[in-house]
Amino acid sequence: MRLARVRTRRSGRAAGVLVTVAAVSAGLAASLGAGYTVAHAALQDGSAYVTKGSTVSHVNGESRTLDATSRAALATSGEALRVRAVPGDKVVAVNQKTGVVTTVDGGTMTPTATVRPKRATVTEPSDVVSSGKGAWLVDYDGSAVRPLEQGVARAPVAVAGRPDDAAPGPAGSLFVLTREGTLVRVDRDRSVHRVDVDNARNGSLTVAGSQAYLVTTVGDVVALDGTSGRRVAAVQGAAPGSDGHVLVGSSQGSGEHVLVVSSRLLAIVDPRTGGVGDLVTLPTADHRLGRPVEYRGKVYVPDYAAHKLVVVDVATKRVERTQLTVPGTQPTFDLFVAGGKLWANDQYAQRLVQLDDTGQHRVDKGPGNGVQDDTRKPPPTRSPQSPTSTTPPAGTPPSRSGGSSSPTRDRGGEGRRGKDRTNPPSRGGGSTAPRYVQVPHFPDGVYRDVACSQLADLGLRCSAVSREVTVKDSDTVVETSPRAGAKVAEGSTVTVIYVGKPAVPDVANDTPADACHAIELAGLRCRTTADTPAEQIEDFGAVTGTDPPSGQQVATNSTVAVRYRGSFRMPDFSGTKGTKACDRLRELSLQLPDRQPVTVECTTKDGDPAPKSEPDAANEVYEQKPAGNATFTPGSGHRVSLTVHTADADLADYTLRRGGYPNDAQTAVEECAQRFRCVLSDQRVPAVDGGAHPDWVGKVAAMQDGNGNDRQPGRYQVGDATTVVIVAYGDQAQVPNVVGQQPSQGCQAVQSAGFECRLEYQPNRVAQVNGQSPQGGATAGINTTVTLYQSDKPTVVLNKYHRTTGSGTGVVRILVAEGDPVPPNYALDGPVGSVYRAGSYSPDWPLKEFTNTGTCSGYQNNILYSHGAPAGCMSQANTRNAGDVLPPDGDTCSWGTVWLFRISNKIDNDTIQFDIVRGTTKKSDVPGTSYDEPLGCVYPPQ
């Protein structure tokens, strides 16, 4: 066994105790064999699917251009998307806020299937894991996984608890680790197999060398071969993050090594030998790191605080001096391998980073779709003149900067719940309300680099701006913007104004208002002037440059001229849908200092009907003012007017049962929307008609107008004036309440509502359904089994009578069920409880009646009750049984019953009095009597 040496800091103080130990044991036997191959869904044609604002785009890796973008928006402004390419030329997008899962066809870039969450509030959105020739949809908010076939989610497969992590398995299977610590393998035939691994709870799943591994919180690296695991290495001191999990390598770019990050140390484990060599100290705060990716002999670790990639050479175990900056300002970014290339992409940035054999490249995703075009310059964490080290110069007074917090578990990589976030509010949730932090106060003498470091520790970004101040030391902090004490969202940029010669800030692509704010913070004056028209409308309102240019040092109170695009070339909207053209124009905005935003006013008006030969031209623009390519300056009453074709068109019958439409509801909406205003309703009609019809789920149940009335097929006006609401069948239904019904009637009602019915006997006074699970009114999946607890045998009241004449008057007693004849010369004492009529319930627990011969017990025809034949003269059995009692459960009566037993009172050697009494325990406590026999259990009198 070899212990790896721990890399230390220059001071010699140990940086951590992360040690990897080779496992020499043979491990556990694997039923499917070691060394299986996990097929990845990553594209192999040099291209990739990436997020671009609210859409999904396809990037050509060779030309480094976008060649297609999804036609539909999959998120609103600020909502995060996670994108996974799956077999069958499909791409699946998961909206991290709404939880909606949308499958997009890679050829047409149109949505083909949608899965909506069953819960109103999504705490942890689903994720997609590719495995073999298929893929899986993992419901981290529930307790199931669903196989994906051509991007369509099939029926769910229940796993043993709520999923905590997932990774691809052999032969297209899926490994799922639950929050309870159960590890299972789900095969393509929907069978579920438990995988025995110790200390699995809160572990992390990863992939290396086409093999899935589990890294436990105690540092074991376990190869998953089938139904058991093989321990191949032990990472001693692998401290979990603040959420209790160890940060491991992402399966979105897995290489030959298992990657483990803990306490700012990177362990690169060779699972074939269990060796790790020297550990790597990462030059960054570990609580801002994401799951690393291995690509072409290097490990790339996302540093979200700096929006960079830390690069580590696998062979030399050294950190490269050059770190790769990822454009954008979002708290996190995507890092993955596709098409044989490495990609780093901020969803709302206009540019992304691509890395291949030829080097590092920037790919322009283009404007629009909610992209924030602030990525032409990386967000600064210090001024151009600042040193590269965050350590103050020699002799600098110490500052009270904050320390690092513990690491937060990364949610990136295939199988992990949720997109990478710098500070997730819950384990794996999607986009949620931002976390706010307070801008700290920096006392006199704090250097700007120390201030920026402290801001980074708080999850904030730092932009340093110099200002000429004579009363403070050079390079020390003057103030911040926002000011100290203000609360800002985590990931926001705080401008640190420090003492230094003023320089013109780099404000290209900012709004004029933001540009002037940055310039004024530097102690300079700002003047705005309109530049030439924007050739692309998305560039409207953006700063094009400054005079003097950015970076040039100037005197305090100097005036900086800011040039911006105040007009644009009007596009030619001919053939474009009018509503889409106006929506595109209304997204534009010009924000000048101390003024209200200038936006574009756009209206559409109905014009001539579309030609009969071109019915698809309805709602398309054929005339516009201003004309295409004209210069347009928004504001001052200037408006854009678009004239569109109108026409009547046939509305097809998209319903499954009435119209026979075979496709799903989303496809119906897309076809219908070509001519009318068509939307998919959030409501669902249970796929039930006299029973469950799971093959109806997702198909069209009804068409309605905007007021909820039935919309019949026919001829309607083309355009937004005709609203069609498509209502789909769902896989959920309401469980009927059948308590109190006869069992057969209750089962029929349950089955008609779309559920399976199971009867379970439960004793009760009344012959009916006494309870059910799930309860009536609950919502459950169709074909769910509903258990009805029923008693099909009625009970009767058992009365006690005493003799009124002759021998044994007042002391000889009999039991008679209500409705049975009472012998003469007996009077009622009262009920002893309720029993089943004789011979109807349990032949082993009857109340048998016995009498004596002559006067052997002191009375003529004395009577007692027993289960068997008593000894002596009381052994003469009568033909009448009083009734059937419930058998006890050991010494206990269940189902709300109490004990019934016979007692006796011996008057003298020849005279015995018998009685029947109730009790809560098996033993009688009637004074002056003897305990003879427990007779069973009865329902107490009501």
Secondary structure, DSSP 8 states (H G I E B T S, - for coil): --B----B-TTS-B----EEEE--S-----SS-S---------SSS-EEEEETTEEEEEETTTTEEEEE-SS--S-TT--EEEEEETTTEEEEEETTT--EEEEETTT--EEEEE--SSSS-SS--EEEEETTEEEEEETTTTEEEEEETTEE-S-EE-SS-EEEEEE-GGG-EEEEETTS-EEEE-TTS-EEEEB-TT-TT-EEEEETTEEEEE-TT-EEEEE-SSBEEEEEEEET----TTS--EE--TTS--SSEEEEETTEEEEEBTTTTB--S-EE-SS-GGGB---EEETTEEEEEETTTTEEEEEETTTTEE-S--EE----SS--EEEEETTEEEEE-TTBSEEEEEETTEEEEEE--S-TT-B---SS---SS-TTS-SSSS--TT-----------------STTSSS---SS-SSTT--S----EEE-----TT-BHHHHHHHHHHTT-EEEEEEE--SSS-TTBEEEEES-TT-EEETT-EEEEEEES--B----TTS-HHHHHHHHHHTT-EEEEEE-S-BSSGGGTT-EEEEES-TT-B--TT-EEEEEE---EE----TTSBHHHHHHHHHT-EE--TTS--EE-EEEEEEEEE--TT-GGGTTBEEEEES-TT-EE--BTTBEEEEEEEE-EEEE----STTT---SBHHHHHHHHTTTEEEEEEEEEEESBSSSB-GGGTTBEEEEE-TTS-B--SEEEESEEEEEEEEEEEESEEE----TTS-HHHHHHHHHHTT-EEEEEE---SSSEEEEEES-TT-EEETT-EEEEEEE-S-EEEEEEEEE-SSTTTTT-EEEEETTS---TTEEEEEEEEEEE-TTSS-TTSEEEEEE-STTTTSSTT-EEEESS--SGGG-EEEEEEEEE-B--BTTB--TT-EEEEEEEEE-SSS-EEEEEEEESSSS---TT-EEEEEEEEEB---
